[in-house]
Amino acid sequence: MTVSHWQRAEQKEREIDLLVVGAGLAGGAAAYFAKQVHGRDVVVTDARDVGLGASGRNAGFMISGLDTYYHRAIEEYGHDVAREVWEMSRRSFSRWREFISNSAFQVPIDNSGSLLLAETREEAKELELAARALSADRIDIEYYSHDPMGRGYYAAIEQPLDAGVQPYLLAKTVMAQSGAELIANNELYRLEEDKGAVRVHTRKFLFKARYVMLCTNAYSPMIDPYFVGKVLPMRAQCLVTEPLDHVPLPYCGYSDYGYMYYRSTFDGRFLLGGGRKQHQSDENDTTEDRLNPKVHAFLDRYLAKYFPDVKAPVAHRWSGIMGFSCDGLPLVGTLPHMPRVGFAVGYTGHGLALAAASAERAVDKLLHGISAGAVDVARFG
Ligand SMILES: Cc1cc2nc3c(=O)[nH]c(=O)nc-3n(C[C@H](O)[C@H](O)[C@H](O)COP(=O)(O)OP(=O)(O)OC[C@H]3O[C@@H](n4cnc5c(N)ncnc54)[C@H](O)[C@@H]3O)c2cc1C
């Protein structure tokens, strides 16, 4: 994005303390911690408005941990990191639940837990190993060597502390509770250091900010080249049916290594999302937010195969852009060439699990230089 010479005439100069860019779940949480915990004067700005990115488009699954099964996370990142990130998801959940209980408006949440399901015998073996690793860490789960729903899956893990939430209302309540000033419809297009401050060029304002926090997730590579190759935009597709006369699944269901997800909504519909694994060349590495008919045909077939009792027609289909990180862990840090610019991005499809705790650590890092632990970009050296 740029602005023209003519448009620049409208741009006002403004000095501020801390600017959060991105009004999704991460930006709202960062604004909350910076203002309500650290007492900073915070302005949030967004190219669009609150929750119009992935935060208001996701399936609302609060599923603990990373997008990989627990034993695989231990193999890939080491036991301490896997455990720490698991605890971060628990911290995010307790933060979201606090926001929900303090909300001026009702944010629907269903605390019935989640069911990780195996679609193949191989995945069933993986689930068994994951269950063993979780139990060894005294994490409260239940393993089933069969499909407890009788829908043709091979095994399952029940995670009772997980939940399903209405994510758009959650993003709105987090932003409202941050108490920060919000400037919507105001895209950032350039950042530069300026003698102990940061000049932030946005469509409406030329800010001089003491600190900046980027919560721009999938769009971060378009803001600074530091994120190129570190944050990868991926498209996700969802559908929801007309209301049903029964509840096909009383949990958040999650299968095919997290590529497929399904749940009942608060207004009695059935939600199904996924299909990216089978359509990676279309759905990976794009910021183009549009429906993919091939993925939706796949979702329709999936619905007919595993949920034949869901007869109601599909009422609505949508897509959204997620930010995956290059190593699967969230990215929290400050820009090496602009240390007054912090960031919390790259949740790899698990922002409801990791965004609140990552934003909290990102604010601590930016304002006080405190390491963000397992999610700190210091891991890249
Ligand atoms: C269809 C779908 C299903 C998903 N399901 C789940 C799920 O069930 N559970 C889960 O945990 N996660 C899920 N996710 C992922 C989850 O939504 C994200 O991890 C989370 O929303 C990330 O929050 P965020 O605030 O970092 O990003 P976003 O909500 O994308 O916010 C980024 C914001 O930055 C703004 N922005 C970008 N560039 C600029 C700029 N230059 N200037 C100003 N503003 C800018 C954007 O407008 C946007 O509002 C899903 C995602 C999608 C798309």
The ligand as an SDF file (V2000), in Angstrom:
LIG
                    3D

 53 58  0  0  0  0  0  0  0  0999 V2000
  -11.0740  -19.9070    8.5630 C   0  0  0  0  0  0  0  0  0  0  0  0
  -10.1510  -19.8860    9.7290 C   0  0  0  0  0  0  0  0  0  0  0  0
  -10.3440  -20.7870   10.7780 C   0  0  0  0  0  0  0  0  0  0  0  0
   -9.5070  -20.7460   11.9000 C   0  0  0  0  0  0  0  0  0  0  0  0
   -9.8250  -21.5150   12.9750 N   0  0  0  0  0  0  0  0  0  0  0  0
   -9.1290  -21.3740   14.1240 C   0  0  0  0  0  0  0  0  0  0  0  0
   -9.5520  -22.0220   15.3110 C   0  0  0  0  0  0  0  0  0  0  0  0
  -10.5830  -22.6890   15.3310 O   0  0  0  0  0  0  0  0  0  0  0  0
   -8.7830  -21.8860   16.4280 N   0  0  0  0  0  0  0  0  0  0  0  0
   -7.6640  -21.1040   16.4440 C   0  0  0  0  0  0  0  0  0  0  0  0
   -6.9940  -21.0310   17.4910 O   0  0  0  0  0  0  0  0  0  0  0  0
   -7.2770  -20.4200   15.3420 N   0  0  0  0  0  0  0  0  0  0  0  0
   -7.9960  -20.5240   14.2040 C   0  0  0  0  0  0  0  0  0  0  0  0
   -7.6280  -19.7960   13.1080 N   0  0  0  0  0  0  0  0  0  0  0  0
   -6.4590  -18.9150   13.2200 C   0  0  0  0  0  0  0  0  0  0  0  0
   -6.7970  -17.6580   14.0540 C   0  0  0  0  0  0  0  0  0  0  0  0
   -7.9180  -17.0350   13.5150 O   0  0  0  0  0  0  0  0  0  0  0  0
   -5.5920  -16.7110   14.0550 C   0  0  0  0  0  0  0  0  0  0  0  0
   -4.4660  -17.3940   14.5670 O   0  0  0  0  0  0  0  0  0  0  0  0
   -5.8330  -15.4780   14.9090 C   0  0  0  0  0  0  0  0  0  0  0  0
   -7.0390  -14.8710   14.5890 O   0  0  0  0  0  0  0  0  0  0  0  0
   -4.6820  -14.5110   14.7300 C   0  0  0  0  0  0  0  0  0  0  0  0
   -5.0330  -13.2940   15.3490 O   0  0  0  0  0  0  0  0  0  0  0  0
   -4.2680  -11.9600   14.9420 P   0  0  0  0  0  0  0  0  0  0  0  0
   -4.8720  -10.8860   15.7240 O   0  0  0  0  0  0  0  0  0  0  0  0
   -2.8090  -12.2040   15.0380 O   0  0  0  0  0  0  0  0  0  0  0  0
   -4.5470  -11.8210   13.3590 O   0  0  0  0  0  0  0  0  0  0  0  0
   -5.7490  -11.1300   12.5560 P   0  0  0  0  0  0  0  0  0  0  0  0
   -7.0510  -11.3640   13.2030 O   0  0  0  0  0  0  0  0  0  0  0  0
   -5.6090  -11.5670   11.1340 O   0  0  0  0  0  0  0  0  0  0  0  0
   -5.4440   -9.5990   12.7080 O   0  0  0  0  0  0  0  0  0  0  0  0
   -4.4520   -8.9350   11.9560 C   0  0  0  0  0  0  0  0  0  0  0  0
   -4.9970   -7.5420   11.7120 C   0  0  0  0  0  0  0  0  0  0  0  0
   -3.9590   -6.7430   11.1500 O   0  0  0  0  0  0  0  0  0  0  0  0
   -4.5480   -5.8470   10.2470 C   0  0  0  0  0  0  0  0  0  0  0  0
   -3.5050   -5.3810    9.3360 N   0  0  0  0  0  0  0  0  0  0  0  0
   -2.7340   -6.1230    8.5190 C   0  0  0  0  0  0  0  0  0  0  0  0
   -1.8980   -5.3350    7.8280 N   0  0  0  0  0  0  0  0  0  0  0  0
   -2.1270   -4.0670    8.2380 C   0  0  0  0  0  0  0  0  0  0  0  0
   -1.5730   -2.7940    7.8750 C   0  0  0  0  0  0  0  0  0  0  0  0
   -0.6050   -2.6680    6.9480 N   0  0  0  0  0  0  0  0  0  0  0  0
   -2.0570   -1.6820    8.4870 N   0  0  0  0  0  0  0  0  0  0  0  0
   -3.0310   -1.7820    9.4310 C   0  0  0  0  0  0  0  0  0  0  0  0
   -3.6050   -2.9600    9.7950 N   0  0  0  0  0  0  0  0  0  0  0  0
   -3.1510   -4.0760    9.2000 C   0  0  0  0  0  0  0  0  0  0  0  0
   -5.6090   -6.6920    9.5530 C   0  0  0  0  0  0  0  0  0  0  0  0
   -6.6020   -5.8790    8.9500 O   0  0  0  0  0  0  0  0  0  0  0  0
   -6.1480   -7.5210   10.7120 C   0  0  0  0  0  0  0  0  0  0  0  0
   -7.2960   -6.9600   11.3050 O   0  0  0  0  0  0  0  0  0  0  0  0
   -8.4180  -19.8360   11.9450 C   0  0  0  0  0  0  0  0  0  0  0  0
   -8.2210  -18.9350   10.8870 C   0  0  0  0  0  0  0  0  0  0  0  0
   -9.0670  -18.9420    9.8080 C   0  0  0  0  0  0  0  0  0  0  0  0
   -8.8380  -17.9590    8.7010 C   0  0  0  0  0  0  0  0  0  0  0  0
  1  2  1  0
  2  3  1  0
  2 52  2  0
  3  4  2  0
  4  5  1  0
  4 50  1  0
  5  6  2  0
  6  7  1  0
  6 13  1  0
  7  8  2  0
  7  9  1  0
  9 10  1  0
 10 11  2  0
 10 12  1  0
 12 13  2  0
 13 14  1  0
 14 15  1  0
 14 50  1  0
 15 16  1  0
 16 17  1  0
 16 18  1  0
 18 19  1  0
 18 20  1  0
 20 21  1  0
 20 22  1  0
 22 23  1  0
 23 24  1  0
 24 25  2  0
 24 26  1  0
 24 27  1  0
 27 28  1  0
 28 29  2  0
 28 30  1  0
 28 31  1  0
 31 32  1  0
 32 33  1  0
 33 34  1  0
 33 48  1  0
 34 35  1  0
 35 36  1  0
 35 46  1  0
 36 37  1  0
 36 45  1  0
 37 38  2  0
 38 39  1  0
 39 40  1  0
 39 45  2  0
 40 41  1  0
 40 42  2  0
 42 43  1  0
 43 44  2  0
 44 45  1  0
 46 47  1  0
 46 48  1  0
 48 49  1  0
 50 51  2  0
 51 52  1  0
 52 53  1  0
M  END
$$$$
